[in-house]
Amino acid sequence: MTEEGLSFESVLEEMRRDLALRYLRDTRLSISRIAWLLGFREATAFTHAFRRWTGRSPTEARVERDRALNPSPPQRSG
């Protein structure tokens, strides 16, 4: 793999990031469960890695996605 400019670690990181984003779509999966599925021993280690990958926490990413899928109706002033 190194001939192509890729290392095992970089491929693993990319795969974990992609899977994390996919798993976060399923609100039945807790952050701890997602961390375990991705091979992290602690949810905090997953949270740190996710923040490094995306610039936000897994919870923030999930909330942003939920907001985008279910926008609240416009507020009526009254």
Summary of the structure (lengths in Angstrom):
residues: 78
radius of gyration: 16.1
end to end distance: 63.2
largest distance: 65.6
contacts: 167
relative contact order: 0.12
helix: 65%
strand: 0%
